[in-house]
């Protein structure tokens, strides 16, 4: 692919939506253009990749091997789609395989280069992460539709009326920092916070709102539009997909995990439900707070967005696993 043709292909990808022309030139200088012949794997389920691919031409098929049910077709990827975000962002083995359906050309962004950007060009790394997060949110919507269909076909038990009433009565309420029972010094020794400067920590504690919740307390409802994000300080939060009052659990998020609805990325209603599964304390960062940090504390903002991007990739992987499991259960019924 010639340089002019390559730039045109890149200009039609989601990545180019966030990168400046100068940043694209840098990518083309330091990243590789790779070609996969039809039938060749870009990703292999259960293995890690050394970076992320951006498809420039051709199409690829996403599949997953299911014990006792063969191989499940998960969809098609085309120009502009990202491949390999699991290994790059979450640093875990791929949950799916991706195979070229025809000759596929990709821009390969190595993980080592991605980390170098964090040191030398953090704004460029942030722009790439924004493109990845948007791509992941689009896939989450498609996964939510598939999982909702599987839930309709399943024998899952719907939540009881009593359970609905109990959840409707458990609303979060704001508390003061002193009521948490943890000192500033203790917070500073925790992951994420220990990597922040004193000024950054003080800023978060000053601008954020400390929220206390009971068990089964809704934080972000599926279908709700909110641009706030949350950090779990104590307790745990369950992410789920709901259909006809049937809850399919994605994951349980432990302390120091971030989460947010897809509204923050693309303004659309959240396709995931987040509710506490025990008494929980959260640090809520409103959309105004996030905007303030982006404009006035850019280094802190980059760290927060890295965590948000990780949370979306983790959700995508959990949704992939849930969809594969529910499909397998229907297949074996």
C-alpha positions in Angstrom: 0.0 0.0 0.0 1.5 3.3 -1.1 1.9 6.2 1.3 -0.9 8.3 -0.2 -3.2 5.2 -0.3 -2.3 4.4 3.3 -3.1 7.9 4.5 -6.4 7.7 2.8 -7.2 4.4 4.4 -6.2 5.7 7.8 -8.4 8.8 7.3 -11.4 6.6 7.0 -10.8 4.9 10.4 -12.1 5.8 13.8 -8.4 6.3 14.9 -8.1 9.3 12.5 -11.1 10.9 14.2 -9.0 11.6 17.3 -5.4 12.0 15.9 -4.0 15.1 14.3 -2.1 14.9 11.0 1.2 15.2 12.8 0.3 12.3 15.1 -0.6 10.2 12.1 2.8 10.9 10.5 4.5 9.8 13.7 2.4 6.5 13.7 3.3 5.8 10.1 7.0 6.4 10.9 7.2 4.1 13.9 4.4 1.5 13.4 4.3 -1.3 10.9 2.0 -2.1 8.1 1.3 -5.9 8.1 -0.6 -8.1 5.7 -2.5 -11.3 6.5 -3.5 -13.7 3.7 -6.9 -15.2 3.7 -7.2 -17.9 6.5 -4.3 -16.5 8.5 -4.9 -15.6 12.2 -4.5 -12.1 13.5 -5.4 -13.3 17.1 -5.5 -16.7 18.6 -7.9 -17.5 21.5 -6.0 -18.0 24.7 -2.8 -16.3 23.5 -1.5 -12.8 24.0 -0.5 -10.5 21.2 2.3 -8.0 21.2 0.2 -5.0 20.3 -3.0 -3.8 18.7 -4.0 -3.9 15.0 -6.1 -1.3 13.1 -7.7 -2.8 10.0 -7.0 -0.7 7.0 -8.4 -3.0 4.3 -10.2 -6.4 4.0 -12.4 -8.1 6.5 -11.7 -10.6 9.4 -14.0 -13.0 11.2 -14.2 -13.2 15.1 -14.7 -16.7 16.4 -14.5 -18.6 19.7 -14.1 -22.3 20.4 -16.8 -23.7 22.7 -16.3 -26.9 24.6 -18.7 -29.5 23.1 -20.2 -27.0 20.6 -17.4 -26.4 18.1 -16.6 -22.9 16.9 -19.0 -19.9 17.3 -19.0 -17.1 14.8 -19.0 -13.8 16.7 -19.1 -11.3 13.8 -17.1 -9.5 11.2 -14.4 -6.8 11.5 -13.6 -4.3 8.8 -11.7 -1.1 8.0 -11.3 1.0 11.1 -11.9 -1.8 13.7 -9.3 -2.5 16.4 -8.0 -6.0 17.1 -6.0 -7.1 20.1 -7.2 -4.5 22.7 -7.4 -7.3 25.3 -3.6 -7.9 25.3 -2.7 -4.2 24.9 -5.0 -2.7 27.6 -5.9 -5.5 29.9 -2.7 -7.5 29.3 -4.5 -10.8 29.4 -4.8 -13.6 26.7 -7.3 -13.0 23.9 -10.8 -14.3 24.6 -11.5 -14.8 20.9 -9.7 -15.7 17.6 -9.7 -13.3 14.6 -9.0 -14.8 11.2 -8.6 -13.0 7.8 -11.6 -13.6 5.6 -9.7 -12.2 2.7 -6.4 -10.4 2.3 -6.2 -8.0 5.3 -3.8 -5.1 5.8 -3.4 -3.6 9.2 -1.5 -0.9 11.1 0.3 -2.6 13.9 0.9 -0.5 17.1 3.3 -2.5 19.3 2.7 -2.5 23.0 6.2 -1.3 23.7 5.6 1.7 21.4 2.2 2.4 23.1 4.0 2.5 26.5 6.7 4.8 25.0 4.0 7.2 23.9 2.9 7.4 27.6 6.3 8.9 28.4 7.1 11.0 25.4 3.8 11.8 23.8 1.0 11.2 26.4 -1.5 13.1 24.4 -1.1 10.8 21.5 -1.5 7.8 23.7 -4.7 9.3 25.1 -6.1 9.9 21.6 -5.5 6.3 20.7 -7.1 5.1 23.9 -10.2 7.3 23.2 -10.5 5.6 19.8 -10.1 2.2 21.4 -12.7 3.0 24.0 -15.2 4.1 21.4 -14.6 0.9 19.4 -15.1 -1.2 22.5 -18.3 0.5 23.4 -19.7 -0.2 19.9 -18.9 -3.9 20.3 -20.5 -3.9 23.8 -23.8 -2.7 22.3 -23.7 -5.5 19.8 -22.8 -8.0 22.5 -25.7 -6.7 24.7 -28.2 -7.3 21.9 -26.9 -10.9 21.4 -26.9 -11.6 25.2 -30.4 -10.1 25.6 -31.6 -12.5 22.9 -29.9 -15.5 24.7 -31.5 -14.4 28.0 -35.0 -14.5 26.3 -34.4 -18.0 25.2 -33.0 -19.2 28.5 -34.6 -20.6 31.7 -33.2 -17.9 33.9 -35.4 -16.8 36.8 -36.7 -13.2 36.8 -36.1 -11.1 39.8 -39.0 -11.3 42.3 -41.3 -8.3 43.0 -39.9 -8.2 46.5 -36.4 -7.9 45.1 -37.5 -5.1 42.9 -39.0 -3.3 45.8 -35.9 -3.7 48.0 -33.7 -2.4 45.2 -35.9 0.6 44.7 -35.5 1.5 48.4 -31.7 1.3 48.4 -30.5 4.7 47.1 -26.9 5.9 47.5 -26.3 8.9 49.8 -23.3 11.3 50.1 -21.0 11.1 53.1 -18.0 13.1 54.4 -14.5 11.8 54.0 -14.2 11.4 57.8 -17.1 8.9 57.8 -15.2 6.4 55.5 -12.9 5.4 58.4 -9.7 5.5 56.3 -7.1 8.2 56.6 -5.4 10.1 53.7 -2.2 8.2 54.5 -3.9 4.8 54.2 -5.4 5.8 50.9 -2.0 6.9 49.6 -0.7 3.4 50.1 -3.4 1.9 47.8 -2.9 1.1 44.1 -3.8 4.0 41.8 -3.6 6.5 44.7 0.0 5.6 45.6 1.1 6.6 42.1 -0.5 10.1 42.4 1.1 13.2 43.8 -0.2 14.7 47.0 -1.7 17.5 45.0 -3.5 15.1 42.6 -4.9 13.1 45.6 -6.1 16.2 47.3 -7.8 17.4 44.1 -9.7 14.1 43.7 -10.8 14.1 47.3 -11.9 17.7 47.1 -13.8 17.5 43.8 -15.2 14.0 44.1 -18.2 13.0 46.1 -18.0 10.1 48.6 -21.0 7.9 48.2 -22.2 5.2 50.7 -24.6 2.5 49.6 -26.5 -0.5 50.9 -26.5 -3.9 49.3 -28.4 -4.2 46.0 -28.1 -0.4 45.4 -28.4 0.7 41.7 -25.5 2.9 40.7 -25.9 3.1 36.9 -29.0 1.6 35.5 -29.1 -0.1 32.1 -30.6 2.4 29.7 -29.6 5.4 31.8 -27.6 8.3 30.4 -24.9 9.5 32.7 -21.4 10.9 32.2 -20.2 10.3 35.7 -17.5 7.7 36.6 -16.9 5.9 39.9 -14.0 4.4 41.9 -14.9 1.6 44.3 -13.2 2.3 47.7 -14.9 -0.4 49.8 -17.2 -3.2 48.9 -18.1 -4.5 45.4 -20.2 -3.7 42.4 -21.8 -6.2 40.0 -22.0 -5.5 36.3 -25.0 -7.2 34.6 -27.1 -7.2 31.4 -30.9 -7.2 32.0 -33.7 -8.5 29.8 -37.3 -9.0 31.0 -36.1 -8.5 34.6 -33.7 -11.4 34.2 -30.1 -10.5 35.3 -27.1 -12.0 33.6 -24.0 -11.3 35.6 -20.9 -10.1 33.8 -18.4 -9.6 36.6 -18.0 -8.4 40.2 -15.7 -5.4 40.5 -13.6 -5.2 43.6 -12.1 -2.2 45.4 -10.0 0.3 43.4 -11.7 -0.6 40.1 -13.2 2.2 38.0 -16.5 2.0 36.1 -18.7 4.2 34.0 -21.6 3.9 31.5 -21.0 4.0 27.8 -22.7 7.5 28.0 -19.3 8.9 28.9 -17.7 7.7 25.7 -20.5 8.3 23.1 -23.4 9.9 24.9 -25.7 6.9 24.4 -27.7 5.1 27.2 -25.6 2.6 29.1 -26.0 -1.0 27.9 -24.7 -2.3 31.2 -26.3 -2.2 34.7 -24.1 -1.6 37.7 -25.4 -2.4 41.2 -23.7 -3.0 44.6 -23.5 -6.5 45.8 -22.7 -5.6 49.4 -22.4 -2.4 51.4 -20.1 -0.2 49.3 -18.4 3.2 49.4 -17.6 4.9 46.1 -15.8 8.0 45.0 -18.1 9.6 42.3 -16.5 11.9 39.7 -19.2 13.9 37.9 -19.0 14.9 34.3 -18.2 18.5 35.4 -15.4 17.2 37.6 -14.0 15.1 34.8 -14.2 18.0 32.4 -12.4 20.2 35.0 -9.6 17.6 35.4 -9.2 17.4 31.7 -8.8 21.1 31.4 -6.7 21.8 34.5 -5.0 18.5 35.7 -4.1 16.8 32.4 -1.7 14.3 33.9 -4.2 13.1 36.5 -6.9 13.0 33.8 -4.7 10.7 31.6 -4.4 8.3 34.5 -8.1 8.3 35.1 -8.9 7.7 31.4 -6.4 4.8 31.3 -8.4 3.2 34.1 -11.7 3.9 32.3 -10.4 2.4 29.1 -9.3 -0.7 31.0 -12.8 -1.0 32.6 -14.5 -0.9 29.1 -12.1 -3.6 27.7 -12.7 -5.7 30.8 -16.4 -5.4 30.3 -16.1 -6.4 26.6 -14.2 -9.5 27.6 -16.7 -10.4 30.3 -19.6 -9.9 27.8 -17.8 -12.1 25.3 -17.4 -14.9 27.8 -21.0 -14.5 29.0 -22.3 -14.6 25.4 -20.2 -17.7 24.6 -21.5 -19.5 27.7 -25.2 -18.6 27.1 -24.9 -19.7 23.5 -23.3 -23.0 24.6 -26.1 -23.6 27.1 -28.8 -23.1 24.4 -26.8 -25.3 22.0 -26.7 -28.1 24.6 -30.3 -28.0 25.8 
